[in-house]
Amino acid sequence: MKLERLEAIRKKYGLTCKQVAESVGISKEYYWMIEKGKRRLTYDLAVKIAQVFNAHPDDIFLDSKLTVSEQK
């Protein structure tokens, strides 16, 4: 699943993939693959990425189409 929200928020903050990747300690290639849905990420990494944008991981990575019962 492509993470359009992640790409959109990164662009809103005016950051490159490389800048976000360096902030969280991964390669720009790995970060790009996360954005494009080609790599999965750990919760810890999701938290680090969200912190770059002063957000909660759920706001970026959780599919908002899911109902509360489906999220559990």
PyMOL Python script that loads the backbone (N, CA, C, O; Angstrom):
from pymol import cmd

cmd.read_pdbstr("""\
ATOM      1  N   MET A   1       0.833  -1.180   0.000  1.00  0.00           N
ATOM      2  CA  MET A   1       0.000   0.000   0.000  1.00  0.00           C
ATOM      3  C   MET A   1       0.881   1.247   0.000  1.00  0.00           C
ATOM      4  O   MET A   1       1.722   1.424   0.882  1.00  0.00           O
ATOM      5  N   LYS A   2       0.686   2.081  -0.963  1.00  0.00           N
ATOM      6  CA  LYS A   2       1.440   3.335  -1.037  1.00  0.00           C
ATOM      7  C   LYS A   2       0.958   4.273   0.062  1.00  0.00           C
ATOM      8  O   LYS A   2      -0.241   4.382   0.322  1.00  0.00           O
ATOM      9  N   LEU A   3       1.898   4.944   0.698  1.00  0.00           N
ATOM     10  CA  LEU A   3       1.555   5.833   1.802  1.00  0.00           C
ATOM     11  C   LEU A   3       1.490   7.279   1.320  1.00  0.00           C
ATOM     12  O   LEU A   3       2.400   8.071   1.565  1.00  0.00           O
ATOM     13  N   GLU A   4       0.396   7.609   0.629  1.00  0.00           N
ATOM     14  CA  GLU A   4       0.241   8.952   0.076  1.00  0.00           C
ATOM     15  C   GLU A   4       0.314  10.021   1.159  1.00  0.00           C
ATOM     16  O   GLU A   4       0.863  11.102   0.942  1.00  0.00           O
ATOM     17  N   ARG A   5      -0.251   9.706   2.338  1.00  0.00           N
ATOM     18  CA  ARG A   5      -0.229  10.699   3.421  1.00  0.00           C
ATOM     19  C   ARG A   5       1.192  11.024   3.835  1.00  0.00           C
ATOM     20  O   ARG A   5       1.516  12.181   4.103  1.00  0.00           O
ATOM     21  N   LEU A   6       2.049  10.001   3.889  1.00  0.00           N
ATOM     22  CA  LEU A   6       3.437  10.218   4.291  1.00  0.00           C
ATOM     23  C   LEU A   6       4.148  11.117   3.284  1.00  0.00           C
ATOM     24  O   LEU A   6       4.848  12.054   3.667  1.00  0.00           O
ATOM     25  N   GLU A   7       3.970  10.835   2.027  1.00  0.00           N
ATOM     26  CA  GLU A   7       4.585  11.665   0.993  1.00  0.00           C
ATOM     27  C   GLU A   7       4.030  13.096   1.030  1.00  0.00           C
ATOM     28  O   GLU A   7       4.780  14.062   0.890  1.00  0.00           O
ATOM     29  N   ALA A   8       2.725  13.219   1.216  1.00  0.00           N
ATOM     30  CA  ALA A   8       2.097  14.539   1.238  1.00  0.00           C
ATOM     31  C   ALA A   8       2.588  15.375   2.423  1.00  0.00           C
ATOM     32  O   ALA A   8       2.884  16.559   2.267  1.00  0.00           O
ATOM     33  N   ILE A   9       2.672  14.771   3.586  1.00  0.00           N
ATOM     34  CA  ILE A   9       3.120  15.520   4.760  1.00  0.00           C
ATOM     35  C   ILE A   9       4.589  15.900   4.632  1.00  0.00           C
ATOM     36  O   ILE A   9       4.990  16.982   5.061  1.00  0.00           O
ATOM     37  N   ARG A  10       5.396  15.017   4.043  1.00  0.00           N
ATOM     38  CA  ARG A  10       6.812  15.338   3.833  1.00  0.00           C
ATOM     39  C   ARG A  10       6.939  16.553   2.921  1.00  0.00           C
ATOM     40  O   ARG A  10       7.716  17.466   3.198  1.00  0.00           O
ATOM     41  N   LYS A  11       6.179  16.558   1.844  1.00  0.00           N
ATOM     42  CA  LYS A  11       6.224  17.688   0.907  1.00  0.00           C
ATOM     43  C   LYS A  11       5.676  18.958   1.544  1.00  0.00           C
ATOM     44  O   LYS A  11       6.180  20.050   1.281  1.00  0.00           O
ATOM     45  N   LYS A  12       4.642  18.825   2.383  1.00  0.00           N
ATOM     46  CA  LYS A  12       4.085  19.979   3.081  1.00  0.00           C
ATOM     47  C   LYS A  12       5.138  20.641   3.968  1.00  0.00           C
ATOM     48  O   LYS A  12       5.179  21.865   4.089  1.00  0.00           O
ATOM     49  N   TYR A  13       5.977  19.829   4.580  1.00  0.00           N
ATOM     50  CA  TYR A  13       7.049  20.350   5.430  1.00  0.00           C
ATOM     51  C   TYR A  13       8.269  20.787   4.619  1.00  0.00           C
ATOM     52  O   TYR A  13       9.227  21.319   5.179  1.00  0.00           O
ATOM     53  N   GLY A  14       8.236  20.568   3.311  1.00  0.00           N
ATOM     54  CA  GLY A  14       9.327  20.992   2.451  1.00  0.00           C
ATOM     55  C   GLY A  14      10.593  20.177   2.630  1.00  0.00           C
ATOM     56  O   GLY A  14      11.700  20.688   2.456  1.00  0.00           O
ATOM     57  N   LEU A  15      10.429  18.903   2.980  1.00  0.00           N
ATOM     58  CA  LEU A  15      11.580  18.031   3.214  1.00  0.00           C
ATOM     59  C   LEU A  15      11.761  17.038   2.078  1.00  0.00           C
ATOM     60  O   LEU A  15      10.800  16.653   1.411  1.00  0.00           O
ATOM     61  N   THR A  16      12.994  16.634   1.870  1.00  0.00           N
ATOM     62  CA  THR A  16      13.290  15.590   0.896  1.00  0.00           C
ATOM     63  C   THR A  16      13.279  14.236   1.603  1.00  0.00           C
ATOM     64  O   THR A  16      13.308  14.159   2.832  1.00  0.00           O
ATOM     65  N   CYS A  17      13.238  13.181   0.808  1.00  0.00           N
ATOM     66  CA  CYS A  17      13.336  11.826   1.375  1.00  0.00           C
ATOM     67  C   CYS A  17      14.640  11.691   2.155  1.00  0.00           C
ATOM     68  O   CYS A  17      14.670  11.092   3.230  1.00  0.00           O
ATOM     69  N   LYS A  18      15.701  12.242   1.615  1.00  0.00           N
ATOM     70  CA  LYS A  18      16.999  12.159   2.261  1.00  0.00           C
ATOM     71  C   LYS A  18      16.997  12.842   3.623  1.00  0.00           C
ATOM     72  O   LYS A  18      17.557  12.310   4.582  1.00  0.00           O
ATOM     73  N   GLN A  19      16.380  14.000   3.717  1.00  0.00           N
ATOM     74  CA  GLN A  19      16.341  14.729   4.986  1.00  0.00           C
ATOM     75  C   GLN A  19      15.575  13.959   6.057  1.00  0.00           C
ATOM     76  O   GLN A  19      16.016  13.881   7.203  1.00  0.00           O
ATOM     77  N   VAL A  20      14.433  13.392   5.688  1.00  0.00           N
ATOM     78  CA  VAL A  20      13.656  12.607   6.657  1.00  0.00           C
ATOM     79  C   VAL A  20      14.433  11.360   7.044  1.00  0.00           C
ATOM     80  O   VAL A  20      14.510  11.015   8.224  1.00  0.00           O
ATOM     81  N   ALA A  21      15.007  10.685   6.065  1.00  0.00           N
ATOM     82  CA  ALA A  21      15.769   9.466   6.331  1.00  0.00           C
ATOM     83  C   ALA A  21      16.922   9.735   7.290  1.00  0.00           C
ATOM     84  O   ALA A  21      17.139   8.973   8.232  1.00  0.00           O
ATOM     85  N   GLU A  22      17.654  10.804   7.057  1.00  0.00           N
ATOM     86  CA  GLU A  22      18.772  11.146   7.941  1.00  0.00           C
ATOM     87  C   GLU A  22      18.285  11.463   9.352  1.00  0.00           C
ATOM     88  O   GLU A  22      18.967  11.149  10.327  1.00  0.00           O
ATOM     89  N   SER A  23      17.120  12.077   9.466  1.00  0.00           N
ATOM     90  CA  SER A  23      16.563  12.424  10.778  1.00  0.00           C
ATOM     91  C   SER A  23      16.220  11.195  11.608  1.00  0.00           C
ATOM     92  O   SER A  23      16.277  11.230  12.837  1.00  0.00           O
ATOM     93  N   VAL A  24      15.862  10.102  10.924  1.00  0.00           N
ATOM     94  CA  VAL A  24      15.460   8.892  11.651  1.00  0.00           C
ATOM     95  C   VAL A  24      16.513   7.781  11.594  1.00  0.00           C
ATOM     96  O   VAL A  24      16.322   6.710  12.170  1.00  0.00           O
ATOM     97  N   GLY A  25      17.615   8.038  10.902  1.00  0.00           N
ATOM     98  CA  GLY A  25      18.723   7.088  10.900  1.00  0.00           C
ATOM     99  C   GLY A  25      18.606   5.924   9.938  1.00  0.00           C
ATOM    100  O   GLY A  25      19.061   4.819  10.234  1.00  0.00           O
ATOM    101  N   ILE A  26      17.988   6.169   8.774  1.00  0.00           N
ATOM    102  CA  ILE A  26      17.905   5.130   7.744  1.00  0.00           C
ATOM    103  C   ILE A  26      18.389   5.725   6.423  1.00  0.00           C
ATOM    104  O   ILE A  26      18.597   6.933   6.313  1.00  0.00           O
ATOM    105  N   SER A  27      18.564   4.864   5.429  1.00  0.00           N
ATOM    106  CA  SER A  27      18.991   5.361   4.116  1.00  0.00           C
ATOM    107  C   SER A  27      17.813   6.014   3.397  1.00  0.00           C
ATOM    108  O   SER A  27      16.652   5.712   3.669  1.00  0.00           O
ATOM    109  N   LYS A  28      18.143   6.916   2.471  1.00  0.00           N
ATOM    110  CA  LYS A  28      17.073   7.561   1.708  1.00  0.00           C
ATOM    111  C   LYS A  28      16.329   6.539   0.852  1.00  0.00           C
ATOM    112  O   LYS A  28      15.132   6.682   0.604  1.00  0.00           O
ATOM    113  N   GLU A  29      17.043   5.511   0.404  1.00  0.00           N
ATOM    114  CA  GLU A  29      16.403   4.464  -0.404  1.00  0.00           C
ATOM    115  C   GLU A  29      15.365   3.708   0.420  1.00  0.00           C
ATOM    116  O   GLU A  29      14.262   3.432  -0.052  1.00  0.00           O
ATOM    117  N   TYR A  30      15.731   3.378   1.654  1.00  0.00           N
ATOM    118  CA  TYR A  30      14.802   2.658   2.531  1.00  0.00           C
ATOM    119  C   TYR A  30      13.572   3.520   2.817  1.00  0.00           C
ATOM    120  O   TYR A  30      12.442   3.033   2.782  1.00  0.00           O
ATOM    121  N   TYR A  31      13.802   4.796   3.097  1.00  0.00           N
ATOM    122  CA  TYR A  31      12.674   5.698   3.347  1.00  0.00           C
ATOM    123  C   TYR A  31      11.774   5.788   2.117  1.00  0.00           C
ATOM    124  O   TYR A  31      10.551   5.720   2.238  1.00  0.00           O
ATOM    125  N   TRP A  32      12.365   5.938   0.946  1.00  0.00           N
ATOM    126  CA  TRP A  32      11.592   6.025  -0.295  1.00  0.00           C
ATOM    127  C   TRP A  32      10.741   4.771  -0.473  1.00  0.00           C
ATOM    128  O   TRP A  32       9.580   4.862  -0.872  1.00  0.00           O
ATOM    129  N   MET A  33      11.313   3.598  -0.179  1.00  0.00           N
ATOM    130  CA  MET A  33      10.561   2.350  -0.313  1.00  0.00           C
ATOM    131  C   MET A  33       9.390   2.292   0.672  1.00  0.00           C
ATOM    132  O   MET A  33       8.341   1.730   0.356  1.00  0.00           O
ATOM    133  N   ILE A  34       9.567   2.870   1.859  1.00  0.00           N
ATOM    134  CA  ILE A  34       8.455   2.945   2.818  1.00  0.00           C
ATOM    135  C   ILE A  34       7.344   3.809   2.237  1.00  0.00           C
ATOM    136  O   ILE A  34       6.177   3.418   2.257  1.00  0.00           O
ATOM    137  N   GLU A  35       7.698   4.975   1.722  1.00  0.00           N
ATOM    138  CA  GLU A  35       6.704   5.878   1.129  1.00  0.00           C
ATOM    139  C   GLU A  35       5.953   5.216  -0.014  1.00  0.00           C
ATOM    140  O   GLU A  35       4.751   5.428  -0.171  1.00  0.00           O
ATOM    141  N   LYS A  36       6.641   4.425  -0.804  1.00  0.00           N
ATOM    142  CA  LYS A  36       6.025   3.798  -1.976  1.00  0.00           C
ATOM    143  C   LYS A  36       5.348   2.470  -1.648  1.00  0.00           C
ATOM    144  O   LYS A  36       4.793   1.819  -2.533  1.00  0.00           O
ATOM    145  N   GLY A  37       5.394   2.067  -0.373  1.00  0.00           N
ATOM    146  CA  GLY A  37       4.738   0.833   0.034  1.00  0.00           C
ATOM    147  C   GLY A  37       5.495  -0.429  -0.337  1.00  0.00           C
ATOM    148  O   GLY A  37       4.922  -1.518  -0.351  1.00  0.00           O
ATOM    149  N   LYS A  38       6.780  -0.290  -0.637  1.00  0.00           N
ATOM    150  CA  LYS A  38       7.596  -1.430  -1.033  1.00  0.00           C
ATOM    151  C   LYS A  38       8.326  -2.062   0.152  1.00  0.00           C
ATOM    152  O   LYS A  38       8.851  -3.170   0.037  1.00  0.00           O
ATOM    153  N   ARG A  39       8.360  -1.367   1.285  1.00  0.00           N
ATOM    154  CA  ARG A  39       8.978  -1.885   2.509  1.00  0.00           C
ATOM    155  C   ARG A  39       8.047  -1.603   3.663  1.00  0.00           C
ATOM    156  O   ARG A  39       7.361  -0.581   3.696  1.00  0.00           O
ATOM    157  N   ARG A  40       8.033  -2.512   4.601  1.00  0.00           N
ATOM    158  CA  ARG A  40       7.258  -2.308   5.824  1.00  0.00           C
ATOM    159  C   ARG A  40       8.163  -1.647   6.844  1.00  0.00           C
ATOM    160  O   ARG A  40       9.384  -1.627   6.687  1.00  0.00           O
ATOM    161  N   LEU A  41       7.562  -1.110   7.886  1.00  0.00           N
ATOM    162  CA  LEU A  41       8.370  -0.481   8.905  1.00  0.00           C
ATOM    163  C   LEU A  41       7.910  -0.933  10.287  1.00  0.00           C
ATOM    164  O   LEU A  41       6.770  -1.360  10.470  1.00  0.00           O
ATOM    165  N   THR A  42       8.806  -0.833  11.242  1.00  0.00           N
ATOM    166  CA  THR A  42       8.482  -1.185  12.613  1.00  0.00           C
ATOM    167  C   THR A  42       7.720  -0.037  13.254  1.00  0.00           C
ATOM    168  O   THR A  42       7.723   1.086  12.750  1.00  0.00           O
ATOM    169  N   TYR A  43       7.067  -0.333  14.370  1.00  0.00           N
ATOM    170  CA  TYR A  43       6.361   0.727  15.080  1.00  0.00           C
ATOM    171  C   TYR A  43       7.349   1.781  15.557  1.00  0.00           C
ATOM    172  O   TYR A  43       7.062   2.976  15.500  1.00  0.00           O
ATOM    173  N   ASP A  44       8.521   1.338  16.031  1.00  0.00           N
ATOM    174  CA  ASP A  44       9.534   2.289  16.497  1.00  0.00           C
ATOM    175  C   ASP A  44       9.934   3.266  15.391  1.00  0.00           C
ATOM    176  O   ASP A  44      10.089   4.462  15.634  1.00  0.00           O
ATOM    177  N   LEU A  45      10.099   2.748  14.185  1.00  0.00           N
ATOM    178  CA  LEU A  45      10.459   3.613  13.064  1.00  0.00           C
ATOM    179  C   LEU A  45       9.294   4.534  12.697  1.00  0.00           C
ATOM    180  O   LEU A  45       9.511   5.692  12.341  1.00  0.00           O
ATOM    181  N   ALA A  46       8.071   4.031  12.782  1.00  0.00           N
ATOM    182  CA  ALA A  46       6.895   4.862  12.515  1.00  0.00           C
ATOM    183  C   ALA A  46       6.841   6.028  13.507  1.00  0.00           C
ATOM    184  O   ALA A  46       6.501   7.151  13.134  1.00  0.00           O
ATOM    185  N   VAL A  47       7.176   5.756  14.764  1.00  0.00           N
ATOM    186  CA  VAL A  47       7.189   6.801  15.785  1.00  0.00           C
ATOM    187  C   VAL A  47       8.247   7.844  15.451  1.00  0.00           C
ATOM    188  O   VAL A  47       7.989   9.044  15.549  1.00  0.00           O
ATOM    189  N   LYS A  48       9.437   7.394  15.057  1.00  0.00           N
ATOM    190  CA  LYS A  48      10.516   8.334  14.718  1.00  0.00           C
ATOM    191  C   LYS A  48      10.133   9.210  13.532  1.00  0.00           C
ATOM    192  O   LYS A  48      10.375  10.416  13.539  1.00  0.00           O
ATOM    193  N   ILE A  49       9.538   8.603  12.524  1.00  0.00           N
ATOM    194  CA  ILE A  49       9.122   9.369  11.346  1.00  0.00           C
ATOM    195  C   ILE A  49       8.038  10.373  11.737  1.00  0.00           C
ATOM    196  O   ILE A  49       8.088  11.531  11.322  1.00  0.00           O
ATOM    197  N   ALA A  50       7.076   9.944  12.520  1.00  0.00           N
ATOM    198  CA  ALA A  50       6.007  10.843  12.951  1.00  0.00           C
ATOM    199  C   ALA A  50       6.555  12.017  13.753  1.00  0.00           C
ATOM    200  O   ALA A  50       6.055  13.136  13.635  1.00  0.00           O
ATOM    201  N   GLN A  51       7.578  11.771  14.567  1.00  0.00           N
ATOM    202  CA  GLN A  51       8.171  12.841  15.371  1.00  0.00           C
ATOM    203  C   GLN A  51       8.794  13.924  14.497  1.00  0.00           C
ATOM    204  O   GLN A  51       8.791  15.098  14.868  1.00  0.00           O
ATOM    205  N   VAL A  52       9.323  13.542  13.350  1.00  0.00           N
ATOM    206  CA  VAL A  52       9.883  14.529  12.418  1.00  0.00           C
ATOM    207  C   VAL A  52       8.807  15.550  12.038  1.00  0.00           C
ATOM    208  O   VAL A  52       9.098  16.728  11.829  1.00  0.00           O
ATOM    209  N   PHE A  53       7.560  15.078  11.953  1.00  0.00           N
ATOM    210  CA  PHE A  53       6.448  15.932  11.530  1.00  0.00           C
ATOM    211  C   PHE A  53       5.565  16.375  12.696  1.00  0.00           C
ATOM    212  O   PHE A  53       4.463  16.884  12.488  1.00  0.00           O
ATOM    213  N   ASN A  54       6.056  16.177  13.932  1.00  0.00           N
ATOM    214  CA  ASN A  54       5.276  16.542  15.124  1.00  0.00           C
ATOM    215  C   ASN A  54       3.873  15.948  15.080  1.00  0.00           C
ATOM    216  O   ASN A  54       2.890  16.627  15.376  1.00  0.00           O
ATOM    217  N   ALA A  55       3.795  14.678  14.709  1.00  0.00           N
ATOM    218  CA  ALA A  55       2.512  14.000  14.562  1.00  0.00           C
ATOM    219  C   ALA A  55       2.524  12.685  15.338  1.00  0.00           C
ATOM    220  O   ALA A  55       3.566  12.245  15.824  1.00  0.00           O
ATOM    221  N   HIS A  56       1.373  12.079  15.444  1.00  0.00           N
ATOM    222  CA  HIS A  56       1.245  10.749  16.042  1.00  0.00           C
ATOM    223  C   HIS A  56       1.307   9.741  14.895  1.00  0.00           C
ATOM    224  O   HIS A  56       0.764  10.001  13.821  1.00  0.00           O
ATOM    225  N   PRO A  57       1.956   8.602  15.103  1.00  0.00           N
ATOM    226  CA  PRO A  57       2.063   7.619  14.020  1.00  0.00           C
ATOM    227  C   PRO A  57       0.726   7.233  13.399  1.00  0.00           C
ATOM    228  O   PRO A  57       0.641   7.041  12.186  1.00  0.00           O
ATOM    229  N   ASP A  58      -0.320   7.118  14.217  1.00  0.00           N
ATOM    230  CA  ASP A  58      -1.630   6.743  13.685  1.00  0.00           C
ATOM    231  C   ASP A  58      -2.148   7.760  12.673  1.00  0.00           C
ATOM    232  O   ASP A  58      -2.841   7.394  11.723  1.00  0.00           O
ATOM    233  N   ASP A  59      -1.816   9.031  12.872  1.00  0.00           N
ATOM    234  CA  ASP A  59      -2.280  10.070  11.954  1.00  0.00           C
ATOM    235  C   ASP A  59      -1.682   9.920  10.560  1.00  0.00           C
ATOM    236  O   ASP A  59      -2.264  10.370   9.573  1.00  0.00           O
ATOM    237  N   ILE A  60      -0.527   9.291  10.487  1.00  0.00           N
ATOM    238  CA  ILE A  60       0.159   9.131   9.205  1.00  0.00           C
ATOM    239  C   ILE A  60      -0.049   7.741   8.620  1.00  0.00           C
ATOM    240  O   ILE A  60      -0.321   7.597   7.428  1.00  0.00           O
ATOM    241  N   PHE A  61       0.079   6.714   9.465  1.00  0.00           N
ATOM    242  CA  PHE A  61       0.169   5.346   8.970  1.00  0.00           C
ATOM    243  C   PHE A  61      -1.101   4.516   9.077  1.00  0.00           C
ATOM    244  O   PHE A  61      -1.216   3.496   8.397  1.00  0.00           O
ATOM    245  N   LEU A  62      -2.058   4.916   9.906  1.00  0.00           N
ATOM    246  CA  LEU A  62      -3.272   4.132  10.081  1.00  0.00           C
ATOM    247  C   LEU A  62      -4.277   4.486   9.002  1.00  0.00           C
ATOM    248  O   LEU A  62      -4.537   5.662   8.747  1.00  0.00           O
ATOM    249  N   ASP A  63      -4.841   3.470   8.368  1.00  0.00           N
ATOM    250  CA  ASP A  63      -5.829   3.689   7.314  1.00  0.00           C
ATOM    251  C   ASP A  63      -7.083   4.268   7.949  1.00  0.00           C
ATOM    252  O   ASP A  63      -7.744   3.606   8.750  1.00  0.00           O
ATOM    253  N   SER A  64      -7.404   5.492   7.594  1.00  0.00           N
ATOM    254  CA  SER A  64      -8.552   6.183   8.194  1.00  0.00           C
ATOM    255  C   SER A  64      -9.892   5.585   7.772  1.00  0.00           C
ATOM    256  O   SER A  64     -10.927   5.943   8.334  1.00  0.00           O
ATOM    257  N   LYS A  65      -9.889   4.687   6.798  1.00  0.00           N
ATOM    258  CA  LYS A  65     -11.131   4.064   6.343  1.00  0.00           C
ATOM    259  C   LYS A  65     -11.580   2.955   7.273  1.00  0.00           C
ATOM    260  O   LYS A  65     -12.730   2.519   7.205  1.00  0.00           O
ATOM    261  N   LEU A  66     -10.689   2.491   8.144  1.00  0.00           N
ATOM    262  CA  LEU A  66     -11.040   1.421   9.072  1.00  0.00           C
ATOM    263  C   LEU A  66     -11.920   1.958  10.188  1.00  0.00           C
ATOM    264  O   LEU A  66     -11.742   3.081  10.659  1.00  0.00           O
ATOM    265  N   THR A  67     -12.856   1.146  10.592  1.00  0.00           N
ATOM    266  CA  THR A  67     -13.665   1.528  11.740  1.00  0.00           C
ATOM    267  C   THR A  67     -12.896   1.158  13.007  1.00  0.00           C
ATOM    268  O   THR A  67     -11.890   0.451  12.941  1.00  0.00           O
ATOM    269  N   VAL A  68     -13.358   1.624  14.134  1.00  0.00           N
ATOM    270  CA  VAL A  68     -12.681   1.333  15.396  1.00  0.00           C
ATOM    271  C   VAL A  68     -12.617  -0.168  15.631  1.00  0.00           C
ATOM    272  O   VAL A  68     -11.578  -0.668  16.061  1.00  0.00           O
ATOM    273  N   SER A  69     -13.686  -0.899  15.365  1.00  0.00           N
ATOM    274  CA  SER A  69     -13.682  -2.345  15.607  1.00  0.00           C
ATOM    275  C   SER A  69     -12.713  -3.070  14.665  1.00  0.00           C
ATOM    276  O   SER A  69     -12.121  -4.078  15.050  1.00  0.00           O
ATOM    277  N   GLU A  70     -12.551  -2.575  13.459  1.00  0.00           N
ATOM    278  CA  GLU A  70     -11.635  -3.200  12.508  1.00  0.00           C
ATOM    279  C   GLU A  70     -10.172  -2.939  12.856  1.00  0.00           C
ATOM    280  O   GLU A  70      -9.297  -3.703  12.450  1.00  0.00           O
ATOM    281  N   GLN A  71      -9.900  -1.884  13.594  1.00  0.00           N
ATOM    282  CA  GLN A  71      -8.543  -1.542  13.960  1.00  0.00           C
ATOM    283  C   GLN A  71      -8.003  -2.430  15.055  1.00  0.00           C
ATOM    284  O   GLN A  71      -6.788  -2.526  15.223  1.00  0.00           O
ATOM    285  N   LYS A  72      -8.878  -3.086  15.810  1.00  0.00           N
ATOM    286  CA  LYS A  72      -8.439  -3.923  16.943  1.00  0.00           C
ATOM    287  C   LYS A  72      -8.040  -5.290  16.518  1.00  0.00           C
ATOM    288  O   LYS A  72      -7.649  -6.106  17.353  1.00  0.00           O
TER     289      LYS A  72
END
""", "prot")
cmd.dss("prot")
cmd.show_as("cartoon", "prot")
cmd.util.cbc("prot")
cmd.orient("prot")
